[in-house]
Amino acid sequence: MNQSEDKHSQTQAEELHALVHGRVQGVGFRQFVVEQARRLRLRGYTRNTNSGDVEVVAQGARPAQEQLLEHLRLGPHRPVYAMSK
């Protein structure tokens, strides 16, 4: 690996994929995720799935992604049923 490749790999953002199960549609969950991600300076998207879950894709620093995962587990009002990543 040369020096320019090493710099590129250090600045390249990691990506988190999570699927959140439970009562997460129609309760403001996606807006909650967007607010938390902005606060943590993560980029990405969140969307409802046809099966009633919420998909979350977030890019950025690993520590911020771990914090977002904890917020996803706790939810805005109560803990979520389950989550996969």
Contacts in CASP RR format, 6 or more apart in sequence:
PFRMAT RR
TARGET T0000
AUTHOR 0000-0000-0000
METHOD contacts of the structure
MODEL  1
MNQSEDKHSQTQAEELHALVHGRVQGVGFRQFVVEQARRLRLRGYTRNTN
SGDVEVVAQGARPAQEQLLEHLRLGPHRPVYAMSK
1 9 0 8 1.000
13 43 0 8 1.000
13 59 0 8 1.000
13 60 0 8 1.000
13 61 0 8 1.000
14 59 0 8 1.000
14 60 0 8 1.000
14 61 0 8 1.000
14 62 0 8 1.000
14 65 0 8 1.000
15 57 0 8 1.000
15 58 0 8 1.000
15 59 0 8 1.000
15 60 0 8 1.000
16 56 0 8 1.000
16 57 0 8 1.000
16 58 0 8 1.000
16 59 0 8 1.000
16 65 0 8 1.000
16 68 0 8 1.000
16 69 0 8 1.000
16 85 0 8 1.000
17 55 0 8 1.000
17 56 0 8 1.000
17 57 0 8 1.000
17 85 0 8 1.000
18 55 0 8 1.000
18 56 0 8 1.000
18 57 0 8 1.000
18 58 0 8 1.000
18 69 0 8 1.000
18 72 0 8 1.000
18 83 0 8 1.000
18 84 0 8 1.000
18 85 0 8 1.000
19 49 0 8 1.000
19 53 0 8 1.000
19 54 0 8 1.000
19 55 0 8 1.000
19 56 0 8 1.000
19 83 0 8 1.000
19 84 0 8 1.000
19 85 0 8 1.000
20 29 0 8 1.000
20 53 0 8 1.000
20 54 0 8 1.000
20 55 0 8 1.000
20 56 0 8 1.000
20 72 0 8 1.000
20 80 0 8 1.000
20 82 0 8 1.000
20 83 0 8 1.000
21 53 0 8 1.000
21 80 0 8 1.000
21 81 0 8 1.000
21 82 0 8 1.000
21 83 0 8 1.000
21 84 0 8 1.000
22 52 0 8 1.000
22 53 0 8 1.000
22 80 0 8 1.000
22 81 0 8 1.000
22 82 0 8 1.000
23 80 0 8 1.000
23 81 0 8 1.000
24 52 0 8 1.000
24 53 0 8 1.000
24 54 0 8 1.000
24 80 0 8 1.000
25 48 0 8 1.000
25 52 0 8 1.000
25 53 0 8 1.000
25 54 0 8 1.000
27 76 0 8 1.000
27 77 0 8 1.000
28 76 0 8 1.000
29 54 0 8 1.000
29 75 0 8 1.000
29 76 0 8 1.000
30 46 0 8 1.000
30 47 0 8 1.000
30 48 0 8 1.000
30 54 0 8 1.000
32 71 0 8 1.000
32 75 0 8 1.000
32 76 0 8 1.000
33 46 0 8 1.000
33 54 0 8 1.000
33 56 0 8 1.000
33 68 0 8 1.000
33 71 0 8 1.000
33 72 0 8 1.000
34 46 0 8 1.000
36 67 0 8 1.000
36 68 0 8 1.000
36 71 0 8 1.000
37 43 0 8 1.000
37 44 0 8 1.000
37 46 0 8 1.000
37 58 0 8 1.000
37 68 0 8 1.000
40 64 0 8 1.000
40 67 0 8 1.000
40 68 0 8 1.000
41 60 0 8 1.000
41 61 0 8 1.000
41 64 0 8 1.000
42 58 0 8 1.000
42 59 0 8 1.000
42 60 0 8 1.000
42 61 0 8 1.000
42 64 0 8 1.000
42 65 0 8 1.000
42 68 0 8 1.000
43 58 0 8 1.000
43 59 0 8 1.000
43 60 0 8 1.000
44 57 0 8 1.000
44 58 0 8 1.000
44 59 0 8 1.000
45 56 0 8 1.000
45 57 0 8 1.000
46 54 0 8 1.000
46 55 0 8 1.000
46 56 0 8 1.000
46 57 0 8 1.000
47 54 0 8 1.000
47 55 0 8 1.000
48 54 0 8 1.000
48 55 0 8 1.000
49 55 0 8 1.000
56 68 0 8 1.000
56 72 0 8 1.000
58 65 0 8 1.000
58 68 0 8 1.000
69 83 0 8 1.000
69 85 0 8 1.000
72 80 0 8 1.000
72 83 0 8 1.000
73 79 0 8 1.000
73 80 0 8 1.000
73 83 0 8 1.000
74 80 0 8 1.000
END
